[in-house]
Amino acid sequence: MSETYTQRMRVTFATDDTVKYVGHLDMARAWERAIRRAGLPLAYSQGFNPQPRLHFAAALPVGFTGAAELADVFLNETVMPEEFLARLQAALPAGIRLIHAEPVGRELPALQAAVVSAAYRVEVETSEPGETFAARLAAFLARTEAPRVRRRGVEEASYDLRPLVLALIHVGPCDLGQAFDVTMRAESGATGRPDELLAELGFETTPRRIARVGLELAGS
């Protein structure tokens, strides 16, 4: 990839319930349009089909909210972080809130390749008391494997969910029922999803709220 850009701005942002059903591609298009409306000097790749130099750390699954999402925006001119945030926030759709921006070095790996895990807060509808729900989580952690099948269209792939769950902690009651925090691997070819964990716990079709609260990068 050509390095024809001046500044690489890393942005931390949050999304709320109003945009949680917006797919990743539509979200990326909304960002590109907002950057253009803000008059920010977005860099594009070279070639016959130039693409915006706008990279998200990890696609946020439809139906999830995000509390600390990450994106790299490549610019053709140097912009102060405060000015970048003010101009872009004014142009973004409601439901996307910018938190922080800082220039990062060219030597850093691609953002998507640097993600190693993701942390989630999960709230699930249940009438189980806290002790029973906590025991359900503990029983999963005590397992040595959790074989599952992931389906994409007509294709099926078998995998083991257990090693993808790095930490699982009961938080306590919430207005929906019970809440827990889970940290899952998020590497290429080894990515866990909290909705798949819910299915394994016996809550496959149960109402829930899922927020991705953090992304860990290699070396951070």
ROSE-4610 file (N, C-alpha, C; in Angstrom, 1 decimal, always signed):
// ROSE-4610
residu = [M/M/M/S/S/S/E/E/E/T/T/T/Y/Y/Y/T/T/T/Q/Q/Q/R/R/R/M/M/M/R/R/R/V/V/V/T/T/T/F/F/F/A/A/A/T/T/T/D/D/D/D/D/D/T/T/T/V/V/V/K/K/K/Y/Y/Y/V/V/V/G/G/G/H/H/H/L/L/L/D/D/D/M/M/M/A/A/A/R/R/R/A/A/A/W/W/W/E/E/E/R/R/R/A/A/A/I/I/I/R/R/R/R/R/R/A/A/A/G/G/G/L/L/L/P/P/P/L/L/L/A/A/A/Y/Y/Y/S/S/S/Q/Q/Q/G/G/G/F/F/F/N/N/N/P/P/P/Q/Q/Q/P/P/P/R/R/R/L/L/L/H/H/H/F/F/F/A/A/A/A/A/A/A/A/A/L/L/L/P/P/P/V/V/V/G/G/G/F/F/F/T/T/T/G/G/G/A/A/A/A/A/A/E/E/E/L/L/L/A/A/A/D/D/D/V/V/V/F/F/F/L/L/L/N/N/N/E/E/E/T/T/T/V/V/V/M/M/M/P/P/P/E/E/E/E/E/E/F/F/F/L/L/L/A/A/A/R/R/R/L/L/L/Q/Q/Q/A/A/A/A/A/A/L/L/L/P/P/P/A/A/A/G/G/G/I/I/I/R/R/R/L/L/L/I/I/I/H/H/H/A/A/A/E/E/E/P/P/P/V/V/V/G/G/G/R/R/R/E/E/E/L/L/L/P/P/P/A/A/A/L/L/L/Q/Q/Q/A/A/A/A/A/A/V/V/V/V/V/V/S/S/S/A/A/A/A/A/A/Y/Y/Y/R/R/R/V/V/V/E/E/E/V/V/V/E/E/E/T/T/T/S/S/S/E/E/E/P/P/P/G/G/G/E/E/E/T/T/T/F/F/F/A/A/A/A/A/A/R/R/R/L/L/L/A/A/A/A/A/A/F/F/F/L/L/L/A/A/A/R/R/R/T/T/T/E/E/E/A/A/A/P/P/P/R/R/R/V/V/V/R/R/R/R/R/R/R/R/R/G/G/G/V/V/V/E/E/E/E/E/E/A/A/A/S/S/S/Y/Y/Y/D/D/D/L/L/L/R/R/R/P/P/P/L/L/L/V/V/V/L/L/L/A/A/A/L/L/L/I/I/I/H/H/H/V/V/V/G/G/G/P/P/P/C/C/C/D/D/D/L/L/L/G/G/G/Q/Q/Q/A/A/A/F/F/F/D/D/D/V/V/V/T/T/T/M/M/M/R/R/R/A/A/A/E/E/E/S/S/S/G/G/G/A/A/A/T/T/T/G/G/G/R/R/R/P/P/P/D/D/D/E/E/E/L/L/L/L/L/L/A/A/A/E/E/E/L/L/L/G/G/G/F/F/F/E/E/E/T/T/T/T/T/T/P/P/P/R/R/R/R/R/R/I/I/I/A/A/A/R/R/R/V/V/V/G/G/G/L/L/L/E/E/E/L/L/L/A/A/A/G/G/G/S/S/S]
num = [1/1/1/2/2/2/3/3/3/4/4/4/5/5/5/6/6/6/7/7/7/8/8/8/9/9/9/10/10/10/11/11/11/12/12/12/13/13/13/14/14/14/15/15/15/16/16/16/17/17/17/18/18/18/19/19/19/20/20/20/21/21/21/22/22/22/23/23/23/24/24/24/25/25/25/26/26/26/27/27/27/28/28/28/29/29/29/30/30/30/31/31/31/32/32/32/33/33/33/34/34/34/35/35/35/36/36/36/37/37/37/38/38/38/39/39/39/40/40/40/41/41/41/42/42/42/43/43/43/44/44/44/45/45/45/46/46/46/47/47/47/48/48/48/49/49/49/50/50/50/51/51/51/52/52/52/53/53/53/54/54/54/55/55/55/56/56/56/57/57/57/58/58/58/59/59/59/60/60/60/61/61/61/62/62/62/63/63/63/64/64/64/65/65/65/66/66/66/67/67/67/68/68/68/69/69/69/70/70/70/71/71/71/72/72/72/73/73/73/74/74/74/75/75/75/76/76/76/77/77/77/78/78/78/79/79/79/80/80/80/81/81/81/82/82/82/83/83/83/84/84/84/85/85/85/86/86/86/87/87/87/88/88/88/89/89/89/90/90/90/91/91/91/92/92/92/93/93/93/94/94/94/95/95/95/96/96/96/97/97/97/98/98/98/99/99/99/100/100/100/101/101/101/102/102/102/103/103/103/104/104/104/105/105/105/106/106/106/107/107/107/108/108/108/109/109/109/110/110/110/111/111/111/112/112/112/113/113/113/114/114/114/115/115/115/116/116/116/117/117/117/118/118/118/119/119/119/120/120/120/121/121/121/122/122/122/123/123/123/124/124/124/125/125/125/126/126/126/127/127/127/128/128/128/129/129/129/130/130/130/131/131/131/132/132/132/133/133/133/134/134/134/135/135/135/136/136/136/137/137/137/138/138/138/139/139/139/140/140/140/141/141/141/142/142/142/143/143/143/144/144/144/145/145/145/146/146/146/147/147/147/148/148/148/149/149/149/150/150/150/151/151/151/152/152/152/153/153/153/154/154/154/155/155/155/156/156/156/157/157/157/158/158/158/159/159/159/160/160/160/161/161/161/162/162/162/163/163/163/164/164/164/165/165/165/166/166/166/167/167/167/168/168/168/169/169/169/170/170/170/171/171/171/172/172/172/173/173/173/174/174/174/175/175/175/176/176/176/177/177/177/178/178/178/179/179/179/180/180/180/181/181/181/182/182/182/183/183/183/184/184/184/185/185/185/186/186/186/187/187/187/188/188/188/189/189/189/190/190/190/191/191/191/192/192/192/193/193/193/194/194/194/195/195/195/196/196/196/197/197/197/198/198/198/199/199/199/200/200/200/201/201/201/202/202/202/203/203/203/204/204/204/205/205/205/206/206/206/207/207/207/208/208/208/209/209/209/210/210/210/211/211/211/212/212/212/213/213/213/214/214/214/215/215/215/216/216/216/217/217/217/218/218/218/219/219/219/220/220/220]
x = [+0.8/+0.0/+0.9/+0.6/+1.4/+1.2/+2.4/+2.4/+2.2/+1.4/+1.1/+0.1/+0.5/-0.3/+0.6/+0.1/+0.9/+0.7/-0.5/-0.8/-1.8/-1.5/-2.3/-3.0/-4.3/-5.0/-5.7/-5.4/-6.2/-7.3/-8.5/-9.7/-10.4/-10.7/-11.5/-12.9/-13.9/-15.3/-16.3/-17.5/-18.6/-19.8/-20.6/-21.8/-22.9/-24.1/-25.2/-26.3/-27.5/-28.5/-29.1/-29.0/-29.6/-28.9/-27.7/-27.0/-26.5/-27.0/-26.5/-27.0/-27.9/-28.4/-27.8/-26.9/-26.2/-25.0/-25.0/-23.9/-22.6/-21.5/-20.2/-19.9/-20.3/-20.1/-20.8/-22.1/-22.8/-22.2/-21.7/-21.0/-19.7/-19.0/-17.8/-18.1/-19.2/-19.6/-20.1/-20.8/-21.2/-20.0/-18.9/-17.7/-17.1/-17.0/-16.4/-17.1/-18.4/-19.2/-19.0/-19.0/-18.8/-17.5/-16.4/-15.1/-15.0/-15.7/-15.7/-16.5/-17.7/-18.5/-17.7/-16.9/-16.1/-14.9/-14.7/-13.6/-12.2/-12.2/-10.9/-10.2/-8.9/-8.1/-7.9/-8.9/-8.8/-7.9/-7.0/-6.2/-6.9/-6.5/-7.1/-6.0/-6.2/-5.2/-5.1/-4.0/-3.7/-4.2/-4.3/-4.7/-6.0/-6.6/-7.7/-9.0/-9.0/-10.2/-9.8/-9.5/-9.0/-10.0/-9.5/-10.3/-9.9/-10.9/-10.5/-9.6/-8.6/-7.7/-8.3/-9.3/-10.1/-10.2/-9.5/-9.5/-10.0/-11.0/-11.5/-10.8/-10.7/-10.0/-10.7/-12.0/-12.8/-14.2/-14.8/-16.3/-17.1/-18.0/-18.9/-20.1/-20.4/-21.5/-22.8/-23.7/-25.0/-25.8/-26.3/-27.0/-26.2/-24.9/-24.0/-23.8/-23.6/-23.1/-21.6/-20.9/-19.5/-19.1/-18.3/-17.9/-16.6/-15.7/-14.3/-13.8/-14.5/-14.1/-12.9/-12.2/-11.0/-11.0/-10.5/-10.4/-9.1/-8.5/-7.3/-7.8/-7.7/-8.0/-6.7/-6.4/-5.2/-5.5/-4.6/-4.9/-3.7/-4.1/-3.1/-2.4/-2.9/-2.4/-2.4/-1.5/-1.5/-2.7/-3.4/-4.5/-4.4/-4.6/-4.5/-5.7/-5.4/-6.5/-7.7/-7.6/-8.8/-9.6/-9.0/-9.7/-10.3/-9.6/-10.1/-11.4/-11.4/-12.5/-13.7/-13.5/-14.6/-15.2/-14.4/-15.0/-15.7/-15.1/-15.7/-17.0/-17.0/-18.1/-19.4/-19.1/-20.2/-20.9/-20.1/-20.6/-21.1/-20.8/-21.1/-22.6/-23.2/-24.6/-24.8/-26.0/-26.3/-26.1/-25.6/-25.4/-23.9/-23.0/-21.6/-20.9/-20.3/-19.6/-18.1/-17.4/-16.0/-15.5/-14.5/-13.9/-12.5/-11.7/-10.3/-9.7/-8.7/-7.9/-6.5/-5.6/-4.1/-3.4/-2.4/-1.6/-0.7/-0.6/+0.2/+1.2/+2.3/+3.4/+3.1/+3.8/+3.7/+4.2/+5.1/+5.7/+4.7/+3.6/+2.7/+2.0/+1.7/+1.0/-0.4/-0.9/-2.3/-3.2/-4.1/-5.0/-5.7/-6.3/-7.1/-6.2/-4.9/-4.0/-3.5/-3.6/-3.1/-4.0/-5.3/-6.3/-6.1/-6.0/-5.8/-7.0/-7.7/-8.9/-9.9/-11.1/-12.2/-12.9/-13.3/-14.0/-15.4/-16.4/-17.8/-18.5/-19.5/-20.5/-21.8/-22.2/-23.4/-24.5/-25.7/-26.8/-27.9/-28.4/-29.3/-30.5/-31.7/-32.9/-33.0/-33.2/-33.3/-33.9/-34.6/-35.1/-34.2/-33.1/-32.3/-31.7/-31.5/-30.8/-29.3/-28.7/-27.3/-26.4/-26.6/-25.8/-25.9/-27.2/-27.4/-26.7/-26.9/-26.3/-24.8/-24.2/-22.8/-22.3/-23.0/-22.6/-22.6/-23.6/-23.6/-22.4/-21.9/-20.7/-19.5/-19.4/-18.3/-18.3/-19.4/-19.4/-18.9/-19.1/-18.5/-17.0/-16.5/-15.1/-14.4/-15.1/-14.5/-14.4/-15.0/-15.0/-13.6/-13.2/-12.0/-12.2/-13.5/-13.8/-15.3/-15.6/-17.0/-17.2/-17.3/-17.4/-18.7/-18.6/-19.7/-19.5/-20.6/-20.6/-21.0/-20.2/-20.5/-21.0/-22.1/-22.7/-22.6/-22.2/-22.3/-22.9/-24.2/-24.9/-25.1/-24.6/-24.7/-23.4/-22.4/-21.2/-21.2/-20.6/-20.5/-19.0/-18.6/-17.2/-17.3/-16.7/-16.6/-15.5/-15.7/-14.6/-14.9/-13.9/-14.0/-14.1/-15.2/-15.4/-14.6/-14.3/-13.7/-12.4/-11.4/-10.2/-10.3/-11.5/-11.7/-12.2/-12.6/-13.0/-11.9/-11.3/-10.1/-10.5/-11.6/-12.1/-13.6/-14.2/-15.6/-16.0/-16.6/-16.9/-18.3/-19.0/-20.4/-20.3/-21.1/-21.2/-22.2/-23.4/-24.5/-25.8/-26.8/-28.2/-28.2/-29.0/-29.3/-30.8/-31.2/-32.6/-33.2/-32.3/-32.8/-32.8/-31.9/-31.8/-30.5/-29.5/-28.1/-27.1/-26.0/-24.9/-23.6/-22.8/-21.4/-20.5/-19.2/-18.2/-17.4/-17.1/-16.3/-15.3/-14.1/-13.0/-12.8/-12.8/-12.7/-11.5/-10.9/-9.9/-10.5/-9.7/-10.2/-9.1/-8.5/-7.4/-7.9/-7.2/-7.6/-7.6/-8.8/-9.0/-9.3/-9.3/-9.6/-10.4/-11.6/-12.4/-13.6/-13.8/-15.0/-16.1/-17.3/-18.4/-19.3/-19.7/-20.5/-21.9/-22.4/-23.7/-23.6/-22.5/-22.2/-22.0/-21.4/-21.2/-22.6/-23.5/-24.8/-25.6/-25.4/-26.1/-25.5/-24.2/-23.6/-24.1/-24.4/-24.8/-26.3/-27.0/-28.4/-29.3/-28.8/-29.6/-29.6/-29.7/-29.6/-30.6/-31.8/-32.8/-33.3/-32.7/-33.1/-32.8/-33.7/-33.3/-32.0/-31.2/-29.9/-29.5/-28.6/-27.9/-26.4/-25.7/-24.3/-23.5/-22.6/-21.7/-20.3/-19.6/-18.1/-17.5/-16.8/-16.3/-14.8/-14.1/-12.7/-12.1/-11.0/-10.3/-8.8/-8.2/-6.8/-5.9/-4.9/-4.0/-2.7/-2.0/-0.8/+0.2/+0.9/+2.0/+1.4/+0.1/-0.5/-0.5]
y = [-1.2/+0.0/+1.2/+2.2/+3.4/+4.2/+4.8/+5.6/+7.1/+7.4/+8.8/+9.4/+9.7/+10.5/+11.2/+12.2/+13.1/+12.7/+12.4/+12.1/+11.0/+10.2/+9.0/+9.3/+9.6/+10.0/+8.8/+8.5/+7.4/+7.9/+7.5/+8.0/+7.0/+7.4/+6.5/+7.1/+6.3/+6.8/+5.7/+6.2/+5.4/+5.4/+4.3/+4.3/+3.9/+4.4/+4.1/+3.3/+3.1/+2.3/+2.8/+4.1/+4.6/+4.1/+3.7/+3.2/+1.7/+1.0/-0.3/-1.3/-1.0/-1.8/-1.4/-0.5/+0.0/-1.0/-1.6/-2.5/-1.9/-2.7/-2.1/-1.3/-1.8/-1.1/+0.3/+0.3/+1.5/+2.5/+2.0/+2.8/+3.4/+2.7/+3.2/+4.3/+4.1/+5.1/+6.4/+6.2/+7.4/+8.2/+7.5/+8.2/+8.9/+8.2/+8.9/+10.1/+10.1/+11.2/+12.4/+12.0/+13.0/+13.7/+12.9/+13.4/+14.4/+14.1/+15.0/+16.3/+16.1/+17.3/+18.2/+17.6/+18.4/+19.1/+18.8/+19.4/+18.9/+17.8/+17.2/+16.5/+16.7/+16.2/+14.7/+13.9/+12.4/+12.0/+11.1/+10.5/+9.3/+9.0/+7.9/+7.0/+5.8/+4.9/+5.2/+4.8/+5.1/+3.9/+4.1/+3.0/+3.4/+2.4/+2.7/+2.9/+2.3/+2.5/+3.0/+4.3/+4.8/+4.6/+4.1/+3.9/+4.8/+5.2/+6.1/+5.4/+6.1/+5.6/+5.7/+4.9/+4.9/+3.5/+3.1/+1.7/+1.6/+0.7/+0.4/-0.8/-0.8/-1.9/-3.2/-3.2/-4.4/-4.0/-4.8/-4.5/-4.8/-3.9/-4.0/-4.8/-6.0/-6.8/-6.0/-6.2/-5.6/-5.9/-4.9/-5.1/-4.8/-4.6/-4.2/-2.7/-2.2/-0.8/-0.9/+0.2/+0.3/+1.5/+1.2/+2.3/+2.8/+2.1/+2.5/+1.9/+2.2/+1.7/+2.5/+1.9/+2.6/+2.6/+3.7/+3.9/+4.7/+4.4/+5.2/+6.0/+7.3/+8.2/+8.7/+8.5/+9.0/+10.3/+11.3/+12.6/+13.1/+13.9/+14.5/+15.7/+16.3/+17.4/+17.2/+17.9/+17.8/+18.6/+18.0/+18.7/+18.4/+19.5/+19.3/+18.5/+17.6/+16.7/+17.4/+18.5/+19.3/+19.8/+20.3/+20.7/+19.6/+18.5/+17.3/+16.8/+16.7/+16.2/+17.2/+18.5/+19.4/+19.4/+19.4/+19.4/+18.1/+17.0/+15.7/+15.4/+15.8/+15.5/+16.3/+17.5/+18.3/+17.7/+16.8/+16.3/+14.8/+14.2/+12.8/+12.6/+11.5/+11.3/+11.2/+11.4/+11.2/+9.8/+9.5/+8.1/+7.7/+8.6/+8.4/+9.5/+9.2/+10.2/+10.0/+11.1/+11.0/+11.2/+10.5/+10.6/+11.1/+10.7/+11.1/+10.9/+11.7/+11.6/+12.0/+11.2/+11.5/+11.0/+11.7/+11.2/+10.0/+9.0/+7.8/+7.6/+6.9/+6.7/+5.8/+6.1/+5.3/+3.8/+3.6/+2.3/+1.3/+1.8/+0.9/+0.0/-1.2/-2.2/-1.7/-2.3/-2.0/-2.2/-1.3/-1.4/-2.7/-3.2/-4.4/-5.6/-5.6/-6.7/-6.6/-5.5/-5.3/-5.8/-5.9/-6.3/-7.7/-8.0/-9.3/-9.8/-8.9/-9.3/-8.1/-8.5/-7.5/-7.8/-6.7/-6.8/-6.4/-7.1/-6.8/-6.8/-6.0/-6.0/-6.6/-7.7/-8.4/-8.4/-7.9/-8.0/-8.9/-9.9/-10.9/-11.0/-11.1/-11.3/-12.6/-12.7/-13.9/-13.7/-14.6/-14.5/-15.3/-15.9/-16.6/-15.7/-16.2/-15.4/-15.3/-14.4/-14.1/-15.4/-16.1/-17.3/-18.3/-18.5/-19.6/-19.1/-17.8/-17.3/-17.4/-17.0/-17.1/-18.5/-19.5/-20.9/-21.3/-20.8/-21.2/-20.7/-19.5/-19.0/-19.8/-20.1/-20.9/-22.3/-22.9/-24.2/-24.1/-23.0/-22.9/-22.8/-21.9/-21.8/-23.1/-24.0/-25.2/-26.2/-26.0/-26.9/-26.8/-27.9/-28.0/-27.6/-27.8/-27.4/-27.1/-26.4/-26.0/-26.1/-27.3/-27.4/-26.7/-26.0/-25.3/-25.3/-25.0/-24.8/-23.4/-22.8/-21.4/-21.5/-20.9/-21.0/-19.6/-19.7/-18.5/-18.9/-18.5/-19.0/-20.5/-21.2/-22.7/-23.3/-22.5/-23.1/-23.2/-24.3/-24.6/-24.8/-24.3/-24.5/-24.8/-26.0/-26.3/-25.6/-25.2/-24.6/-24.8/-24.5/-24.6/-23.2/-23.0/-21.6/-21.4/-22.5/-22.3/-21.6/-21.9/-21.1/-19.6/-19.3/-17.9/-17.0/-17.6/-16.9/-16.7/-15.5/-15.3/-14.9/-14.3/-13.9/-13.8/-14.3/-14.3/-14.0/-12.9/-12.4/-12.0/-12.5/-12.1/-10.7/-9.8/-8.4/-8.3/-8.9/-8.8/-8.5/-8.2/-7.9/-6.6/-6.5/-5.3/-5.2/-4.1/-4.0/-5.1/-5.7/-6.7/-8.1/-8.3/-9.6/-9.7/-10.3/-10.4/-9.9/-9.5/-8.9/-9.6/-9.7/-10.3/-9.6/-9.6/-9.1/-10.2/-10.2/-11.2/-10.6/-11.2/-10.8/-12.0/-11.7/-12.8/-12.5/-13.5/-13.4/-12.7/-11.9/-11.2/-11.2/-12.3/-12.4/-13.0/-12.8/-13.5/-15.0/-15.5/-17.0/-17.5/-16.6/-17.0/-15.9/-15.6/-14.6/-15.1/-14.8/-15.2/-14.1/-14.5/-13.5/-13.8/-12.8/-13.0/-13.5/-13.3/-13.9/-15.4/-15.9/-17.3/-17.9/-17.1/-17.6/-17.6/-16.7/-16.7/-18.0/-18.3/-19.5/-20.8/-20.8/-21.9/-22.0/-20.8/-20.7/-21.0/-21.2/-21.5/-20.3/-19.2/-18.0/-17.6/-18.6/-18.3/-17.3/-17.4/-16.4/-15.5/-15.4/-14.5/-13.1/-12.1/-10.7/-10.4/-9.5/-9.1/-7.8/-7.2/-6.0/-6.3/-6.0/-6.2/-5.0/-4.6/-3.4/-3.9/-3.5/-3.7/-2.6/-2.8/-1.8/-1.5/-2.4/-2.1/-3.1/-2.6/-3.4/-3.3/-4.5/-4.5/-4.8/-3.9/-4.0/-4.7/-5.4/-6.0/-5.0/-5.3/-4.3/-3.2/-3.2/-2.0/-2.4]
z = [+0.0/+0.0/+0.0/-0.9/-0.9/+0.3/+0.7/+2.0/+1.7/+0.7/+0.3/+1.3/+2.5/+3.4/+4.3/+5.0/+5.9/+7.3/+7.7/+9.2/+9.3/+10.4/+10.7/+12.1/+12.0/+13.3/+13.8/+15.1/+15.7/+16.5/+16.3/+16.9/+17.8/+19.0/+19.9/+19.9/+19.7/+19.6/+20.2/+20.4/+21.0/+20.1/+20.1/+19.4/+20.3/+20.1/+21.0/+20.3/+21.0/+20.5/+19.1/+18.9/+17.7/+16.4/+16.5/+15.3/+15.4/+16.4/+16.6/+15.5/+14.7/+13.6/+12.3/+12.3/+11.1/+10.8/+9.7/+9.3/+9.2/+9.2/+9.1/+7.9/+6.7/+5.5/+5.4/+5.9/+6.0/+7.0/+8.1/+9.1/+8.4/+7.7/+7.1/+6.1/+5.3/+4.3/+5.1/+6.2/+7.0/+7.4/+7.9/+8.3/+7.1/+6.0/+4.8/+4.4/+4.4/+4.0/+5.1/+6.3/+7.4/+7.3/+7.0/+6.9/+5.7/+4.6/+3.5/+3.8/+4.5/+4.9/+5.8/+6.7/+7.6/+7.0/+5.7/+5.0/+5.4/+6.0/+6.4/+5.3/+5.2/+4.0/+4.0/+3.8/+3.9/+2.7/+3.0/+2.0/+1.3/+0.1/-0.7/-1.2/-1.4/-2.0/-3.4/-4.0/-5.4/-6.3/-7.6/-8.5/-9.2/-9.9/-10.7/-9.9/-8.7/-7.8/-6.5/-6.3/-5.1/-3.9/-2.8/-1.6/-0.5/+0.3/+1.5/+2.4/+2.9/+3.9/+5.3/+5.6/+6.8/+7.3/+8.4/+8.8/+10.2/+10.4/+11.7/+12.3/+13.6/+14.3/+14.1/+14.3/+14.2/+13.9/+13.0/+12.7/+14.0/+14.3/+15.4/+14.9/+15.5/+15.1/+15.2/+14.2/+14.2/+15.5/+16.2/+17.4/+18.6/+18.5/+19.6/+19.6/+20.8/+20.9/+21.2/+21.1/+21.4/+22.2/+23.3/+24.2/+23.9/+23.2/+23.0/+21.7/+20.6/+19.3/+18.8/+17.8/+17.3/+15.8/+15.3/+13.8/+13.5/+12.4/+11.9/+10.7/+10.7/+9.6/+9.1/+7.8/+7.2/+6.4/+6.7/+6.2/+5.3/+4.3/+3.4/+4.0/+5.1/+5.7/+7.2/+8.0/+9.4/+10.0/+10.9/+11.6/+13.1/+13.9/+15.3/+15.8/+16.8/+17.2/+17.7/+18.4/+18.8/+17.6/+16.6/+15.4/+14.7/+14.6/+13.9/+14.6/+16.0/+16.7/+16.5/+16.6/+16.5/+15.2/+14.1/+12.8/+12.4/+12.8/+12.5/+13.3/+14.6/+15.4/+14.9/+14.4/+13.9/+12.6/+11.9/+10.6/+10.8/+11.9/+12.0/+12.4/+12.0/+12.4/+13.9/+14.4/+15.8/+16.1/+17.3/+17.7/+17.7/+17.1/+17.1/+17.8/+18.9/+19.8/+19.8/+19.4/+19.4/+20.8/+21.2/+22.6/+22.6/+21.7/+21.7/+20.3/+20.0/+18.8/+19.0/+18.4/+18.5/+17.3/+16.8/+15.7/+16.2/+15.4/+15.7/+14.6/+14.9/+13.9/+12.7/+11.7/+10.5/+10.7/+11.7/+11.9/+12.6/+13.1/+13.8/+12.8/+13.2/+12.3/+12.0/+10.9/+10.6/+11.8/+12.0/+13.2/+13.3/+12.3/+12.3/+12.7/+12.2/+12.5/+13.9/+14.6/+15.9/+17.0/+16.7/+17.7/+18.2/+19.5/+20.0/+20.9/+21.5/+22.3/+22.3/+22.7/+22.9/+24.2/+24.9/+26.2/+26.0/+26.6/+26.4/+27.8/+27.9/+29.0/+28.4/+29.0/+28.5/+29.5/+29.2/+30.1/+29.4/+30.2/+29.6/+30.5/+29.8/+30.5/+31.2/+32.5/+33.2/+34.6/+35.1/+36.5/+37.5/+37.0/+37.8/+38.9/+40.1/+41.2/+40.8/+41.4/+41.1/+41.3/+42.4/+42.7/+41.6/+41.2/+40.1/+38.8/+38.5/+37.2/+37.3/+38.4/+38.6/+38.5/+39.0/+38.9/+37.5/+36.7/+35.2/+34.5/+34.8/+34.3/+34.7/+36.0/+36.5/+35.9/+35.6/+35.0/+33.6/+32.9/+31.5/+31.6/+32.6/+32.7/+33.1/+33.8/+34.2/+33.1/+32.0/+30.9/+30.2/+29.6/+28.8/+27.3/+26.9/+25.5/+25.4/+24.3/+24.1/+22.5/+22.0/+20.5/+20.0/+19.0/+18.3/+16.8/+16.1/+14.7/+14.3/+13.5/+13.0/+11.6/+11.3/+10.0/+9.3/+8.0/+7.2/+5.9/+5.7/+4.5/+4.6/+3.5/+3.5/+4.1/+4.4/+4.9/+6.4/+6.9/+8.3/+8.6/+9.8/+10.3/+11.8/+12.2/+13.6/+14.3/+15.5/+16.3/+17.8/+18.6/+20.0/+20.6/+21.3/+21.9/+23.1/+23.9/+25.2/+25.2/+24.3/+24.3/+23.9/+23.3/+22.8/+24.0/+25.1/+26.2/+27.2/+27.3/+28.1/+29.6/+29.8/+31.1/+31.1/+32.3/+32.4/+33.8/+34.1/+35.4/+35.6/+36.6/+36.9/+37.5/+37.0/+37.5/+38.6/+38.3/+39.3/+38.5/+39.3/+38.7/+37.9/+36.9/+36.1/+35.9/+35.2/+35.0/+34.1/+33.2/+32.3/+33.0/+34.0/+34.6/+35.3/+34.6/+35.1/+34.1/+34.6/+33.7/+34.0/+33.0/+33.1/+32.2/+32.5/+31.6/+31.1/+29.8/+29.1/+28.2/+28.2/+27.3/+26.4/+25.1/+24.1/+23.1/+22.7/+21.6/+20.4/+19.7/+18.5/+17.5/+17.2/+16.2/+15.0/+13.9/+12.6/+12.8/+12.4/+12.5/+13.9/+14.9/+16.3/+17.0/+16.6/+17.2/+17.9/+19.1/+19.8/+19.9/+19.9/+20.0/+21.2/+21.9/+23.1/+22.8/+21.7/+21.4/+21.2/+20.7/+20.7/+22.1/+23.0/+24.3/+25.0/+24.8/+25.3/+24.9/+23.6/+23.2/+23.9/+24.1/+24.8/+26.3/+26.9/+28.3/+28.4/+27.3/+27.3/+27.1/+26.6/+26.3/+24.8/+24.0/+22.5/+22.0/+22.4/+21.9/+22.9/+24.1/+25.2/+24.9/+25.2/+25.0/+25.8/+25.2/+25.8/+25.3/+26.0/+25.5/+25.6/+24.5/+24.4/+24.0/+24.8/+24.5/+24.5/+23.4/+23.4/+24.1/+25.2/+26.0/+25.9/+25.1/+24.9/+23.9/+23.3/+22.3/+22.8/+22.9/+23.3/+22.0/+21.9/+20.8/+21.2/+20.3/+20.6/+21.1/+22.2/+22.6/+23.5/+23.7/+24.5/+25.9]
